[in-house]
Amino acid sequence: MAMPFAHQRVGGFQVRTARSEHESGPTVVMTNALPQSIRCWESLWDRMADRFDLLAVDLPGFGLSGGSGSIMAPSAQAEWLVELLDANGIDRAFVVGPDIGVPVVLTLASTNPERLNGINILDGPGTWPPDFDPALRAATRSRLVRWLAVRPPLRRRLMAQNLKIATAEGYHHFTPSDAAIEEYRTICHDADKHRNAFDFLGSYADELPALESRLPSVTVPTLITWGAEDPFVPPSNAERLHGLLPNSELTIFDEAGHFSQEDADQAWLDRFAAFVASRDPHSDRSVGRP
């Protein structure tokens, strides 16, 4: 079954979603990675839809969703996620945030824990300063770097590099579908999306220290999963988050890169399903291969 893509207007933004309803399964909401989209869930979608009530969303300003300006910060995106839940009639959910979704979902857990049954965060920052590769470190710490990054000729080089990350360098061994690669090509070469990404990264210096200070008080059950071979946001970030979050579990997958849920595949799904089963009374069936 292909992901059932649709668009809906939430909080003033036209956003791209995918929804697969399951009457008895626990609700799982998933965000996109950068510089990708919710196609990052494509290879797992059918197996998850067999078990869970699914909603995936390209966060405003990312993927194929509209958005810019003040929404390009984790705290604003977290507030928007509450509106998304309301718009879809979801009272409580398990929320999964890869990459840029990590600070968004952690912020949501610190501000609206009553809307969450649990969270899964993977391969993204939640503390300041994060342990990043040199390019990400420069983008988050230097206004000059961000200014140059959105202007030619550096912009063109970075767009091409982002496409390599989205389709090859972010993986240990997985290869996205042809449809995903073409979609990522469109996203990576969109000047507005490119600018949005650097605006979001630029917000980290203000947002992540405040978020980090709240992490020890986050009581929402948290599953931290990570790729052992993540070259951009290495597992040291996962270990630091695990030490700060009092109700967290940590699993690091061998032979998985930055987009670790795709590389780990069934191993990630089994781990996530076990986490949900331990926190939700509806989860009484194992998730197997199709």
N, C-alpha and C positions, 0 to 999 in steps of 0.2 A: 504494500500500500504506500503510495506516495504521500509525502506530508501535505495535509490539506491547507494550503496557504490561503489567507484571506487578509483583508484590511479592515480596521475599525478605527474610529476616532475616539481618543481617550485623552482627557485633560488638555484639549486644544491641539493635539497632534494626531496626524494620520499615521498609524503604525501597522506594520506587517506582523501577523500572528499565524500560528497553526494550532488547531484545536482538534482533539480526538477524545470524545466523552466516553467515560466508563461508569456505568451506574453504581457499581459497588466498590470500585477501586479508589484508593486515596488520591487526592488531587496533587499533582506535581506541576509547578510552574518553572520554566527554564528560560534563561536569558541567552543572549548571543556572546560570542567571543570577538576579539578584535585582532586582525582586520577582516573578520569573517561576518557571518550572519547566523540565524538559527538553522541554517543548513548544517552547522556543526553537530546537530542532533539527528541528521538524516539517516545515518547508518544504524542507529539504535532505535529509531522511531517505532517501527513495527513491533519489536519485542517489548518496548515500554508500553505501547498502546494496548497490548494484550493484558497488561496488569494494572496500569495506572490511568487515571483521568488526567489528560495532558493538556497543557497550554504552554506554548512557546512564543516568545516575543522578541523581536528586534527592538532594543531600547531606543527611545527617541534620539534621533541624530545618528544612529548607527544602522548597519545592515541596509534594509530597504525601508526604513522608517524615517519620517520627516522629523525635523527638530534641529535646533541650534541655540546659541546664546546661553541664557541662564540655566537651561536644563542640562548643560554639559558639565555636570559635577555629580559625584556619588550621592550627596545628600538630596539634591533635587530629584535625581532618578529614583531614589528610595521613596520619596514622597509620592512620586508619580506611580510607582508600583502599587501603592495602596489604592489609587484611583483605578488602576487596571483590575485589581481584584474585585473592587466594587462593581465595575462595569460588566464583569463577567459572572457576577453572582457568587463569588468565592469568598466564604467567610474565613477559612483557614486553609493553609496549604503547606506542603513541602516545597521550598524554593531552592533552585540550583543555579549558582552563579559561577561560570567559568571566566577566568581572565579579568576583564574590566567589570564583570559582574560581582567579583569578590567584594570590593569596597561598597558596592551598592547593596548587596544582600546583607552584609554585616551591619551596615547602617540601618537597614530595615529591622534587623534583629534587635538593635539597640533602642530603636524608637517605637516600634510597633510589634512587640513580641507576641501580643495576643492574636495576631493574624497568622502565626507560624506554628506548624507542628514540628518543624525541624528545617535545617538548611544543610546544603552540601556546597562547599566552596572549593575551587580548584584552580591552581596555577595563576594566581593573581595577587595583588598587594593588599594588605590590610593594616600595615604599620609604617612608621616613618623613621628613618629613610628605608625604603624597601631594598632588598638585595637584588639589584637589576643588572642586566648586561650593560656594557658601556653606552650603547646608543639610547636605551631607555633611561638610563641614569641621567644622561645629558638632556634629554627631552623633558624630564620632570623637574630638573633643577635650574635650567637656564632659559630665561625669556628670549635671549638672543638666538639660541638654537631653535626655539619654537618659531620665532619670527622668520628665520631663514628657511625653516622646513616647509613653510606654506608658500614660498615664493620660488619661481623658476630661477636657475635650473635644478636646484636641490630638490624641489618638490617632485619633479619628474623622476629623479633617481630614487627618491624615497618611495614613491608610488610603486615603482617596479620592484623594489626590495620588499615592500609590504606584501605584494602578490606572491613572491617567492616564499615568504614566511607562511602565508595563508594556505599555500598549496603544497609545500614541500619541507621547508626548513623548520616549520613548527612541529613536525612529526618525526618519530623514530622510524616508523615503517608504513603507516597507513597512507593511502592515497585517496583523496576526495573524488567524488563522482565528477563526470564531465560537466553536469549541470551546476554543481557546486563551484567548480573551478571558474566557469564562465560568470557566475554570479559574483564571486569574489573579485574577478577581474573588473567588473563594472563598479563594485564598491571601492576598490583600491584606487581606481583612476577617476573617481568623482572628487572634484576639488572641494566641494562643500563638506563631504564626509571626511576628507583628509584634514581639513581645518578643524572640524568638530573633534576629531581624535586628539589633536594636539591641544585644543582647549581643555578637553577632559584630563589629559595627562598633566596639563599645567595647573589644574585644581588640586593636585595631590599634596603639594607643599602646605596648603592651608587645611585641607580636609583630613588627610591621613593622621596627623598628630592628634587631632581632636577625636577621631575614631579610635585610635589606639588607646587613648586614655579611658574610653568607655568599655573596651573589650573585657576586662575582668568582671564587669557587672552583667555581661550578656549570659543569660541562663537558657536560652533557646538551645535545644539539642543540636550539635554541630558535627557534621562529618566533614573532615578535611581529607581530600584525595589529591594526589599530585603525581606528576611524571618524574621519575628518578633522573631522566635525561633531559629535563627542561633546560634549554640553554639561555632562556630569556628571564625567567623568574624561577630560580633554582629552589630545590626543596628546603633550603635553609629558611625560606619564608614560611613554609608549612610548619616547620618545627617551632618557629617563633610564635606563630598564631596558636599552635597547640598549647604552648606554655602559658599563653595569656587568656585563652578561653576556658573557663572552668568546667564546661559541660561538653567537651570535644573529644572526638576520636580521630586518629590519624592513620591513613593508609597511603603508602608510597608504592607506586607500581613500577617494577623493573621494566626496562625496554619500552618506556613510554616517554614521549616528548612533551612539548608545551600544551598541545591539544590532547591531554592525556586520556580523556574519556573515549576518544576515537581510537587511539593507539591501544589502550587496555581493553576496550570493547567489552566482551562478556565478563571479564574480571571486574571491570568497573560496575557493570550492571548488577552482578551478583552482590557486590559490596554495598551498593546503594540500596538494593532491594532488602538486604538484611537489616540495614539501618532503618529503613521505613518500617519493616515488619516489627522491629523492636520498639517502635514509637507509635504505631497505629494499629488499633484492634482489627481493622479490616484486612490487614496484610497476613494472610494465612496460607498463601500459595507461593511456591518458589517460582522464580522466573527462569525459564529454560530457553534453549535455542529453538528457533522456529523449525 
